[in-house]
Amino acid sequence: MAKRKLFRHAEAVGKKHNIDYISKGKRPPLLLHMEYEFLNKTVFSLVRKELGLENAHFFPTAGATVNPKVEEFVHSIGINMIVGYGLTESLATVSCNHLGEPYTVGGVGIPIEGIDIKISEEGEVLLKGPTITKGYYNREDLTKAAFTADGYFKTGDSGYLEGNELFLKERIKDLFKTSNGKYIAPQMIESKLLVDKYIDQIAIIADQRKFVSALIIPVYSLLEEYARENKIPFENREQLCKNPQINEMMKERIDTLQQQLAHYEQIKRFTLLPHHFTMEKGELTNTLKIKRRVLNENYKKEIDAMYAE
């Protein structure tokens, strides 16, 4: 308990020093800087050693969205994460943070020199520049579809520019449209919920539906521990997942995590499932990404129940 309390304090100091000041290009107050340096040598250095990162300089990351909470934590313990964005069609890098320069947690950096970025009316990130492909070999049909009339490459990613920084939302094709006409970014919502220690897997349901719901695979060991501590009887996972007290506890945690979401993006109902999503059932790709179409088929009964009047 004492070690956990010490680490939480160190983490809070690291966040204040590295996120509230350093990331914004500000100089931390002297006392804060001195406390951070002490904790960096005594606490964070041990964490980095456990991770095998004793002499780490910086870590570039791209290819998938970094959860802001994860990014914040990594920076707080003194690991320089350089977040970037790019595609094969752009010769990799489109934008990135720069070591020693201000950055915004949740963003994917500043466009590199020579890259012209604009956002379409639909919110799609469009690119033009010397490193952007001229087209696909012997595929005029694909090339024509991939570019706008004025020569910008369509990335298929939705995003926005804030100042000179780029922020991503979701793959355009992955956006859900509710029956009320609202667009939902499922992966963004899922990433916010996956930081909870009780949630192992989650699939957002919203396309052509009245509101957002979710299929959730809990971390069974922690859920069982919670049940035992709170004298909640159960004989198997099925009973555990259907228990009203368990569901109320999970609802409170979900509501806390989604406070910053727009009302129409928030999960209104969810179902706890007693078994994991698996590749064997066709529910996951070989890179462990969920196959939404298959989930909709395999859990049609559970999904329909969440939308029953």
C-alpha positions as CSV (number, residue, x, y, z in Angstrom):
1,M,0.0,0.0,0.0
2,A,2.8,2.4,0.9
3,K,4.7,1.6,-2.4
4,R,1.5,2.2,-4.4
5,K,0.8,5.5,-2.6
6,L,4.4,6.6,-3.3
7,F,4.2,5.7,-7.0
8,R,0.8,7.5,-7.4
9,H,2.4,10.6,-5.9
10,A,5.4,10.2,-8.2
11,E,3.1,9.8,-11.2
12,A,1.2,12.9,-10.3
13,V,4.4,14.9,-10.0
14,G,5.7,13.5,-13.3
15,K,2.4,14.4,-15.0
16,K,2.5,17.9,-13.7
17,H,6.2,18.4,-14.7
18,N,6.2,16.7,-18.1
19,I,2.6,17.2,-19.3
20,D,1.4,20.4,-17.7
21,Y,4.8,22.2,-18.3
22,I,7.3,20.5,-20.6
23,S,4.8,19.4,-23.3
24,K,3.6,23.0,-23.5
25,G,7.1,24.4,-23.9
26,K,7.0,25.9,-20.4
27,R,9.7,25.8,-17.7
28,P,8.5,24.0,-14.6
29,P,8.8,25.9,-11.3
30,L,12.1,25.2,-9.5
31,L,10.6,23.2,-6.6
32,L,8.6,21.1,-8.9
33,H,11.6,20.4,-11.1
34,M,13.7,19.5,-8.1
35,E,11.1,17.1,-6.8
36,Y,10.7,15.5,-10.3
37,E,14.4,15.0,-10.6
38,F,14.6,13.3,-7.2
39,L,11.6,11.0,-8.1
40,N,13.1,10.4,-11.6
41,K,16.3,9.0,-10.1
42,T,14.6,7.0,-7.2
43,V,11.3,5.8,-8.6
44,F,11.0,6.3,-12.4
45,S,14.4,4.9,-13.0
46,L,13.4,1.6,-11.3
47,V,10.2,1.4,-13.5
48,R,12.3,2.0,-16.6
49,K,14.8,-0.6,-15.5
50,E,11.9,-3.2,-15.0
51,L,10.8,-2.4,-18.6
52,G,14.4,-2.8,-19.9
53,L,14.5,0.9,-20.9
54,E,17.4,2.1,-18.7
55,N,19.2,4.0,-21.5
56,A,16.2,4.8,-23.7
57,H,16.4,8.0,-25.7
58,F,13.1,8.2,-27.4
59,F,10.4,5.8,-28.8
60,P,8.6,6.6,-32.1
61,T,5.1,5.0,-32.4
62,A,2.7,4.9,-35.3
63,G,0.4,2.4,-37.0
64,A,-2.4,2.6,-34.5
65,T,-4.0,5.2,-32.2
66,V,-2.2,5.7,-28.9
67,N,-4.7,6.0,-26.0
68,P,-4.1,9.5,-24.5
69,K,-4.1,7.9,-21.0
70,V,-1.3,5.6,-22.0
71,E,0.6,8.4,-23.7
72,E,0.3,10.6,-20.7
73,F,1.5,7.8,-18.4
74,V,4.5,7.0,-20.5
75,H,5.6,10.7,-20.6
76,S,5.0,11.1,-16.9
77,I,7.5,8.4,-16.0
78,G,10.2,10.0,-18.2
79,I,10.0,8.0,-21.4
80,N,10.0,10.1,-24.5
81,M,7.3,8.9,-26.8
82,I,7.3,10.4,-30.3
83,V,3.8,9.9,-31.8
84,G,3.5,10.1,-35.5
85,Y,1.2,9.3,-38.4
86,G,1.7,8.1,-42.0
87,L,0.8,5.7,-44.7
88,T,2.5,3.5,-47.2
89,E,1.2,5.9,-49.9
90,S,3.0,8.8,-48.2
91,L,6.4,7.1,-47.8
92,A,5.5,6.6,-44.2
93,T,5.7,9.9,-42.2
94,V,3.0,12.5,-42.6
95,S,3.3,14.2,-39.2
96,C,5.0,13.6,-35.9
97,N,6.0,15.1,-32.6
98,H,9.6,16.4,-32.3
99,L,11.9,15.6,-29.4
100,G,12.4,18.6,-27.1
101,E,9.5,20.6,-28.7
102,P,6.0,21.2,-27.5
103,Y,3.4,18.6,-28.3
104,T,-0.3,17.8,-27.4
105,V,-1.2,14.5,-25.8
106,G,-3.8,12.8,-28.2
107,G,-2.4,14.5,-31.3
108,V,-0.2,12.9,-34.0
109,G,2.2,15.8,-34.4
110,I,3.1,18.5,-36.9
111,P,3.1,17.8,-40.6
112,I,6.6,17.4,-42.0
113,E,8.0,20.0,-44.4
114,G,6.5,19.8,-47.9
115,I,3.3,18.0,-46.9
116,D,0.1,19.9,-47.5
117,I,-2.8,18.7,-45.4
118,K,-6.4,19.7,-45.6
119,I,-9.7,18.3,-44.2
120,S,-12.6,17.6,-46.5
121,E,-16.2,18.6,-45.7
122,E,-16.7,14.9,-44.6
123,G,-13.8,15.3,-42.2
124,E,-11.4,13.1,-44.2
125,V,-7.6,13.9,-44.0
126,L,-6.4,14.8,-47.5
127,L,-2.7,15.0,-48.5
128,K,-0.6,16.5,-51.2
129,G,3.2,16.8,-51.5
130,P,6.4,15.3,-53.1
131,T,6.3,12.2,-50.9
132,I,2.7,11.3,-51.7
133,T,2.2,8.5,-54.3
134,K,1.2,9.4,-57.8
135,G,-1.1,6.4,-58.0
136,Y,-1.3,2.6,-58.0
137,Y,0.7,0.6,-60.5
138,N,-1.5,-0.5,-63.4
139,R,-4.7,0.3,-61.5
140,E,-6.2,3.5,-63.0
141,D,-9.5,2.7,-61.3
142,L,-8.0,2.7,-57.8
143,T,-5.9,5.7,-58.6
144,K,-8.9,7.7,-59.8
145,A,-10.9,6.8,-56.7
146,A,-8.0,7.6,-54.3
147,F,-7.6,11.3,-55.4
148,T,-9.8,14.4,-55.3
149,A,-10.4,16.5,-58.4
150,D,-7.7,18.9,-57.2
151,G,-5.1,16.2,-56.7
152,Y,-5.3,15.5,-53.0
153,F,-4.8,11.9,-51.8
154,K,-7.7,10.5,-49.8
155,T,-6.3,8.8,-46.7
156,G,-9.5,7.2,-45.5
157,D,-8.9,8.6,-42.0
158,S,-11.1,11.2,-40.4
159,G,-9.4,13.9,-38.4
160,Y,-8.9,17.6,-37.8
161,L,-6.2,20.3,-37.6
162,E,-5.8,22.4,-34.4
163,G,-3.3,25.1,-34.9
164,N,-0.5,23.3,-36.8
165,E,-1.1,19.9,-35.1
166,L,-3.0,17.0,-36.7
167,F,-5.5,14.9,-34.7
168,L,-7.1,11.7,-35.9
169,K,-10.5,10.3,-35.1
170,E,-11.3,7.1,-36.9
171,R,-11.1,5.3,-40.3
172,I,-13.9,6.8,-42.4
173,K,-15.2,3.3,-43.3
174,D,-15.3,2.4,-39.6
175,L,-17.6,5.3,-38.6
176,F,-21.0,4.2,-37.5
177,K,-24.1,6.3,-38.3
178,T,-27.0,6.0,-35.8
179,S,-30.6,6.0,-36.9
180,N,-30.7,9.6,-35.6
181,G,-28.0,10.6,-38.1
182,K,-25.1,11.0,-35.7
183,Y,-21.7,9.7,-36.6
184,I,-20.0,7.5,-34.0
185,A,-16.3,6.6,-33.9
186,P,-16.4,3.1,-32.3
187,Q,-12.6,2.6,-31.9
188,M,-12.3,5.9,-30.1
189,I,-15.0,4.9,-27.6
190,E,-13.5,1.5,-27.1
191,S,-10.0,2.8,-26.4
192,K,-11.4,5.0,-23.7
193,L,-13.1,2.1,-22.0
194,L,-10.2,-0.4,-22.3
195,V,-8.2,1.6,-19.8
196,D,-10.5,0.2,-17.1
197,K,-9.0,-2.7,-15.2
198,Y,-12.2,-4.7,-15.3
199,I,-12.5,-4.6,-19.1
200,D,-10.6,-7.1,-21.3
201,Q,-12.4,-6.7,-24.7
202,I,-15.1,-4.4,-25.9
203,A,-17.2,-4.0,-29.1
204,I,-19.3,-0.9,-29.7
205,I,-22.7,-1.4,-31.3
206,A,-24.3,1.7,-32.9
207,D,-24.6,1.4,-36.7
208,Q,-28.2,2.2,-37.7
209,R,-29.2,1.9,-34.1
210,K,-31.0,4.5,-31.9
211,F,-28.2,4.7,-29.4
212,V,-24.7,3.3,-28.5
213,S,-24.5,0.0,-26.8
214,A,-21.6,-2.4,-26.1
215,L,-20.6,-6.0,-25.8
216,I,-18.0,-6.3,-23.0
217,I,-15.7,-9.1,-22.0
218,P,-14.7,-8.5,-18.4
219,V,-11.4,-9.5,-16.8
220,Y,-12.9,-12.5,-15.1
221,S,-10.3,-12.9,-12.4
222,L,-10.8,-9.4,-11.1
223,L,-14.6,-9.6,-11.4
224,E,-14.6,-12.9,-9.4
225,E,-12.3,-11.2,-6.8
226,Y,-14.7,-8.3,-6.5
227,A,-17.7,-10.6,-6.2
228,R,-16.0,-12.6,-3.3
229,E,-15.0,-9.4,-1.5
230,N,-18.6,-8.1,-1.7
231,K,-20.2,-11.4,-0.9
232,I,-21.9,-11.7,-4.2
233,P,-22.8,-15.4,-4.8
234,F,-22.0,-17.0,-8.2
235,E,-21.4,-20.5,-9.5
236,N,-20.0,-19.7,-13.0
237,R,-19.2,-16.8,-15.3
238,E,-22.7,-16.7,-16.7
239,Q,-24.2,-16.0,-13.3
240,L,-21.4,-13.4,-12.6
241,C,-22.1,-11.5,-15.8
242,K,-25.8,-11.4,-15.2
243,N,-25.6,-10.3,-11.6
244,P,-27.3,-6.9,-11.0
245,Q,-24.7,-5.7,-8.5
246,I,-21.9,-6.6,-10.9
247,N,-23.6,-4.8,-13.7
248,E,-24.3,-1.7,-11.6
249,M,-20.6,-1.6,-10.6
250,M,-19.6,-1.8,-14.2
251,K,-22.1,0.9,-15.2
252,E,-20.7,3.3,-12.7
253,R,-17.2,2.8,-14.0
254,I,-18.3,3.1,-17.6
255,D,-20.2,6.3,-16.8
256,T,-17.1,7.8,-15.2
257,L,-14.9,7.0,-18.2
258,Q,-17.2,8.4,-20.8
259,Q,-18.0,11.7,-19.1
260,Q,-16.0,13.6,-21.8
261,L,-17.9,12.0,-24.7
262,A,-20.8,13.7,-26.4
263,H,-24.2,12.5,-25.1
264,Y,-24.9,10.7,-28.4
265,E,-21.6,8.9,-28.1
266,Q,-22.1,7.5,-24.6
267,I,-22.9,3.9,-24.0
268,K,-26.5,3.6,-22.9
269,R,-26.7,-0.2,-22.4
270,F,-24.1,-3.0,-22.3
271,T,-24.0,-6.8,-22.0
272,L,-21.2,-8.6,-20.1
273,L,-20.3,-11.8,-21.9
274,P,-19.0,-15.0,-20.2
275,H,-16.6,-15.9,-23.0
276,H,-13.9,-14.1,-24.9
277,F,-14.0,-13.1,-28.6
278,T,-11.8,-15.6,-30.5
279,M,-10.2,-16.3,-33.8
280,E,-11.7,-19.8,-33.8
281,K,-15.2,-18.3,-34.0
282,G,-14.1,-15.9,-36.6
283,E,-14.6,-12.9,-34.3
284,L,-11.0,-11.7,-34.4
285,T,-8.4,-11.2,-37.2
286,N,-4.9,-12.7,-36.8
287,T,-3.8,-9.4,-35.4
288,L,-6.6,-9.6,-32.8
289,K,-8.8,-6.9,-34.3
290,I,-12.5,-7.5,-33.9
291,K,-14.6,-8.4,-36.9
292,R,-17.8,-6.4,-36.3
293,R,-19.9,-8.1,-38.9
294,V,-19.2,-11.5,-37.3
295,L,-19.9,-10.2,-33.8
296,N,-23.2,-8.8,-35.0
297,E,-24.1,-12.2,-36.3
298,N,-22.8,-14.3,-33.4
299,Y,-24.4,-12.1,-30.7
300,K,-27.6,-11.0,-32.5
301,K,-29.7,-12.2,-29.6
302,E,-27.8,-10.2,-27.0
303,I,-27.7,-7.1,-29.2
304,D,-31.4,-7.2,-30.0
305,A,-32.1,-7.6,-26.3
306,M,-30.3,-4.3,-25.6
307,Y,-32.5,-2.5,-28.1
308,A,-35.8,-4.1,-27.0
309,E,-38.4,-1.6,-25.8
